[in-house]
Amino acid sequence: MIPADYRKALGLREGDEVMVQLADDGLRVFAVRQAVRYAQEVVRRYVAADRSLADELIRERRQEAQDES
């Protein structure tokens, strides 16, 4: 259970999902939405804004399914 003061500081509401990361200096707690946003920011450093990885994945999966037929 995360104390109310901590939840408020992290922008969490009761029942929100969190991720816990073990670090050298202790535990780090992230709201899942914060972790997703951070991951998206990291990916955008390496992928052009006009490129859709989701669309590419869908095309690949459809091609794989077609190849299996």
PAMI-528496 format. One record per residue (C-alpha): residue number from 1; residue in one letter; x, y, z. Coordinates in Angstrom, 1 decimal. Example, Ala and Ser with C-alpha at 12.3 -4.5 7.8 and 13.67 -1.06 7.14 Angstrom:
! PAMI-528496
- 1, A, 12.3, -4.5, 7.8
- 2, S, 13.7, -1.1, 7.1
! end
This chain:
! PAMI-528496
- 1, M, 0.0, 0.0, 0.0
- 2, I, 1.3, 3.4, -0.9
- 3, P, 0.6, 6.2, 1.6
- 4, A, -1.8, 8.9, 0.4
- 5, D, 0.8, 11.6, 0.5
- 6, Y, 3.1, 9.6, -1.8
- 7, R, 0.2, 8.8, -4.1
- 8, K, -0.7, 12.5, -4.4
- 9, A, 3.0, 13.5, -5.1
- 10, L, 3.1, 10.8, -7.8
- 11, G, -0.2, 11.8, -9.3
- 12, L, -1.7, 8.4, -8.4
- 13, R, -5.3, 7.6, -7.5
- 14, E, -6.3, 4.8, -5.3
- 15, G, -6.4, 1.7, -7.5
- 16, D, -4.0, 2.9, -10.1
- 17, E, -1.5, 0.3, -11.3
- 18, V, 2.2, 0.9, -10.6
- 19, M, 5.5, -0.5, -11.7
- 20, V, 8.2, -1.1, -9.1
- 21, Q, 11.9, -1.1, -10.2
- 22, L, 14.7, -2.3, -8.0
- 23, A, 17.6, 0.2, -8.1
- 24, D, 21.0, 0.2, -6.4
- 25, D, 19.7, 2.8, -3.9
- 26, G, 16.2, 1.3, -3.2
- 27, L, 12.9, 0.9, -5.0
- 28, R, 11.4, 3.2, -7.6
- 29, V, 7.7, 3.4, -8.1
- 30, F, 6.1, 4.6, -11.4
- 31, A, 2.6, 5.0, -12.4
- 32, V, 2.1, 2.7, -15.4
- 33, R, 1.0, 5.6, -17.6
- 34, Q, 4.2, 7.4, -16.6
- 35, A, 6.3, 4.4, -17.6
- 36, V, 4.5, 4.1, -20.9
- 37, R, 5.0, 7.9, -21.6
- 38, Y, 8.7, 7.6, -20.8
- 39, A, 9.1, 4.5, -23.1
- 40, Q, 7.3, 6.4, -25.9
- 41, E, 9.7, 9.3, -25.5
- 42, V, 12.7, 7.0, -25.7
- 43, V, 11.4, 5.3, -28.8
- 44, R, 10.7, 8.7, -30.5
- 45, R, 14.4, 9.6, -30.2
- 46, Y, 15.2, 6.8, -32.6
- 47, V, 12.0, 6.6, -34.8
- 48, A, 10.9, 9.4, -37.1
- 49, A, 7.6, 11.1, -36.1
- 50, D, 6.0, 10.2, -39.4
- 51, R, 6.7, 6.5, -39.0
- 52, S, 4.2, 4.2, -37.3
- 53, L, 5.7, 1.2, -35.6
- 54, A, 2.2, -0.2, -34.9
- 55, D, 1.3, 0.0, -38.6
- 56, E, 4.5, -1.8, -39.5
- 57, L, 3.9, -4.5, -37.0
- 58, I, 0.3, -5.0, -38.4
- 59, R, 1.7, -5.3, -41.9
- 60, E, 4.3, -7.8, -40.8
- 61, R, 1.8, -9.9, -39.0
- 62, R, -0.6, -9.9, -42.0
- 63, Q, 2.3, -10.9, -44.3
- 64, E, 3.3, -13.7, -42.0
- 65, A, -0.3, -15.0, -41.8
- 66, Q, -0.5, -14.8, -45.6
- 67, D, 2.8, -16.7, -46.0
- 68, E, 1.5, -19.4, -43.7
- 69, S, -1.6, -20.0, -45.9
! end
